Amino acid sequence: MKTKSLADSTITQVSARGSTARLYIGDLKMGGAGYHIGGSNYLKLHDIARMLNLGVVWDGRTNTVLIDTTSDFNPSSDIK
């Protein structure tokens, strides 16, 4: 399998705007800023982790975001 780096890709400019999409957990409406990009809505992982009280860690060695359901959210996490 051949992998492709971002440097090998064509960069396309897209526009983003605030989204009215919201996250609900059961009947509870959660906060957080949403973004509408290219026909899809996005929420920040940091916001979702805070809402669900999930631990999130950045592993710079493997360039991986790890979501830990056994630890609590840490507001000083590297993930913003």
C-alpha positions as CSV (number, residue, x, y, z in Angstrom):
1,M,0.0,0.0,0.0
2,K,1.5,3.3,-1.1
3,T,1.0,6.2,1.4
4,K,0.8,9.8,0.4
5,S,2.0,12.7,2.5
6,L,0.2,16.0,2.7
7,A,3.1,17.6,0.8
8,D,2.2,15.3,-2.2
9,S,-1.4,16.4,-2.2
10,T,-3.1,19.3,-3.9
11,I,-4.3,21.9,-1.4
12,T,-7.8,23.2,-2.0
13,Q,-9.1,26.2,-0.2
14,V,-12.4,25.8,1.6
15,S,-14.5,28.1,3.6
16,A,-15.8,27.5,7.1
17,R,-18.5,29.2,9.0
18,G,-20.1,28.8,12.4
19,S,-22.6,26.0,12.5
20,T,-25.9,25.8,14.4
21,A,-25.4,22.1,14.9
22,R,-25.5,21.0,18.5
23,L,-24.6,17.9,20.4
24,Y,-27.2,16.2,22.5
25,I,-26.7,13.5,25.1
26,G,-30.1,12.1,25.7
27,D,-32.3,15.1,26.2
28,L,-29.4,17.3,27.4
29,K,-28.2,19.9,25.0
30,M,-24.4,20.3,25.2
31,G,-22.4,23.5,24.5
32,G,-19.4,23.9,22.2
33,A,-18.7,25.6,18.9
34,G,-19.7,23.9,15.7
35,Y,-18.3,24.5,12.3
36,H,-19.8,24.0,8.8
37,I,-17.2,23.0,6.2
38,G,-17.9,21.6,2.8
39,G,-21.4,20.5,3.6
40,S,-20.5,18.8,6.8
41,N,-20.7,19.9,10.5
42,Y,-17.7,19.5,12.8
43,L,-17.2,19.8,16.5
44,K,-13.8,20.0,18.3
45,L,-12.7,16.8,19.9
46,H,-11.6,18.9,22.9
47,D,-15.2,20.1,23.4
48,I,-16.7,16.6,22.9
49,A,-14.2,15.1,25.4
50,R,-15.1,17.9,27.9
51,M,-18.8,17.2,27.5
52,L,-18.4,13.4,27.9
53,N,-15.7,13.7,30.5
54,L,-13.2,11.6,28.5
55,G,-9.4,11.7,28.7
56,V,-7.7,12.8,25.5
57,V,-3.9,12.7,25.0
58,W,-1.7,13.6,22.1
59,D,1.1,11.1,21.3
60,G,3.7,13.1,19.4
61,R,5.8,10.0,18.8
62,T,3.2,8.4,16.7
63,N,1.2,11.5,15.8
64,T,-1.9,10.0,17.3
65,V,-4.8,11.3,19.4
66,L,-5.7,8.8,22.1
67,I,-9.2,8.8,23.7
68,D,-9.2,7.2,27.1
69,T,-12.6,6.3,28.4
70,T,-11.1,5.2,31.8
71,S,-9.7,8.7,32.7
72,D,-11.4,12.1,33.3
73,F,-11.2,15.1,31.0
74,N,-8.1,17.2,31.7
75,P,-8.6,20.9,30.7
76,S,-4.9,21.4,30.4
77,S,-4.6,18.6,27.9
78,D,-2.5,19.2,24.7
79,I,-5.6,18.7,22.6
80,K,-7.4,22.0,22.0
